[in-house]
Amino acid sequence: MSKSKRSMAYGAATLLLALGGTAVTASPAAAQDSGHIGFSNKGWFLAKTCYKWQGSATPDSCDDNKAIGTDWGVDIPADATGVEVTVLVHGQQIGDLEAPQITDLKRNHCYELSGYTWGPSITEKNC
């Protein structure tokens, strides 16, 4: 191997090691201190979930038009002191869909949506 090719190879290896080291050390410690809220849509409808954070600088957000077979979720901000979750079913005709009441922001919470627009349901499941 010529001297210039060897030098380029060492330079590339050094760059990869530097980038790899950055990627490994860049994982935020705060993510380990907060949980996650996840949903799976097994129902015959489009779903919308909204998250209103209390005590957090993170803006409120929504996930919309989640079709059957879709999984989605949101990480709970480390600075949040509470969350109000709203679950809506587009075209819901009958009944109320009770949104989850989340009080422990340090653990993961997962839910499955099922049914039809005339009787959707939400069930807590293991994450």
N, C-alpha and C positions, 0 to 999 in steps of 0.2 A: 504494500500500500504506500502510495507516495506521501510525502510529508504534508502537502496541502490537504489531501483527502483525509488523512489521519487527524489533522487539526480540525477540519470541519466535523468529523465524526465525534471527536471529543467535545467540541462546542455544542453540537446537537444533543449529545448525551447530558451535558451539564445543564442545558436549557430544560430538557425534559425532567431531570431530577429537581430543578428549581421549581418548575411549574407543578410537578407532582407533589412536592413538599408543601407548596402553597395550598393546593387543593385539599390535602389531608388536614392541614392545620386550620383551614378556614371554616370547618364545620362549627356552627354556632352552639355554644354551650346552652344558650337560652332555649333552644329547641328541645332540649332534654328536660327542661323545667316545666314545659306546658304540654297539653294533650292535643288531640286531633278529633274533629267531628267528621264522621264519614256517613255517606248514604249510598244505598243500592236501590235502583228502581226496578222492581219486578212487576210493577203494575201496568195496566193498559191505559196509560195517560202520560202527559208531559208534566213534570214537576218543577217547582221553583222553591229554593231554600234561601233564606236571608239570615244574616248574622249581624246583630246590633251589639257591638262591644261596649262594655261599661268600664270606665277607668283606663282606657287604652288610647294611645295615639294612633292606633291602626284604624283606618276608615271602615265604616260599615260596608258590607258587600252582599251580593246575591249571586246565586248560580241559577240560571234559568233554562227552560226548554230541555230538561234532562229526560230523555226517552227511555223506554223499557230496555233493560240490559245495560244501562249506564251506571257507573260507579263514580262518585266524586266526593270531595270533602274540602276541609279547610283546617289549617293549623291554628290552634288557639294562641293568640299573642301572649308572650310571657308577661306583659304588663297589664293584661286584662284582669279585672276584679269580678267580672260577671259577663254573661252573654244572654241575649234574648234571641231564640231561634224561632223563625217562622217557616212553616212548611205549607205550600199551596199546591193544589192540583188544578191545572188548567181545565176548565169545563166541569168542575165538580158540581154535581146536581143535588145530592142528598147527603145529610150528615155533616158532622164536624170532624176535622182531622186535628187531633190534639198534638200540638208541637211538643217536642221533648223539653223537659225542664232540667237544665244542666247546672249543677252547683259545684262539682269537683272539676276544676279547670286543669288539674295536673295529670289527668288520665285520659285515655282515648274513649270516645263514645261512638258507637256505630249503630245504624238503623237501616231497616229494610222497608221500603214502601211497596205495597201490593194492592191488588183489587182492581176496581174499575172506577170510572168517574162518578158512578152512582153509589159508591160505598168504599172509598179508599181506606187503607189502614196503614199504621206505622208500628213497627215492632223493633224493640231493641235486640241487637244481636252481638255476638262476640266479634271483636276486631281482629 
